Amino acid sequence: MVRRWVPALVLCGLWWWAVLRLVLEPARAGVVEGAVAAGGWGLSLLPVHVAATARPMGVFDAATGLLRRGAAWIRRAARSWRQWVVR
């Protein structure tokens, strides 16, 4: 467990060092600090909260799911239309 956190903390510290150097000493900061700060910020935009499923969804599975949802929507619409017309 510790082996996973150590690299993350090191990279986090490196990113904060680059950001603070850019903010506090912009004249002495170089390209490396800018690249590290921009790269870390760019990584923060990735959707890392999305987890992979046990079995990746294929095109056939996605199409089947869409068809099932569409068919369910059509059934609900027809049922509500019939209820509205009968009244």
N, C-alpha and C positions, 0 to 999 in steps of 0.2 A: 504494500500500500504506500509505503514511504517512497519507493522508487518512482511512483507516478507523480507524486507531489513535488519532488525536488526539481525536476526539469521545468515544471510549470512555474514554480517560485523563482527560479533563476531567470527564465524568460520574462516573467513579470517585472522583476527587479531591473533587468536590462532595459525594458521598455520605459519604466518610470525614470531611469537614469537619463535616457535619451530625451524624454519629454521635458524633464526639469532642466536639462542642459540647454535645450532650445528656448525655454521660457526665461531662464535666469541669465544665461550668457549667450544670446543669439549671435554676437559677433565672433565668438570663439567656437561655436558649434559648426560641425562640418556636414558632409554629405552622408556619412555613416549614421549620425544621429537622426537626420531627417528621414533616411530610409527605414531605420528601425522604428521610429515613431509612426510613420505612415503605414508601414507594414503591420504593426500591431493594431493600429486603428482599423485597417482594412480587414484584419482577421476578426475583429470584434463584430463586424457586420455579417459574418457568415452565420447561417442558421444552424448552429451546432446543437441546438435543443432538439432537432429532428433526429429521431433514432431510426435505424434501419429495421425493417421487419424481418422475421425469421426466414421468410421466403419472399424474394423480390417479386413485386407485382409485374406481370407481363402485360403486353398490349391486349391479349385476349381477356385477361382478368379485368382490366380496366374497362374494356368495352362491355363486358358482361355486366359489370357493376352499373355502368351508365344506363344500359338497357333496362335493368331491373328497376332502377330509380325512376326512369322515364315511364315505365309501365305502371308503377305504383302511383305516380303523379297523375297519369291519365285516368286510372281507376278512381282516384279521389275526386278528380274534376268531374267525371261522368256521374258519380254518385251525388255530388253536391248539385250538379245541374238537374238531375232527375228530381231531387228533393225540391228544388226551386220551381221547376215546371209543374209538378204535381200540386203544389199549393195553390 
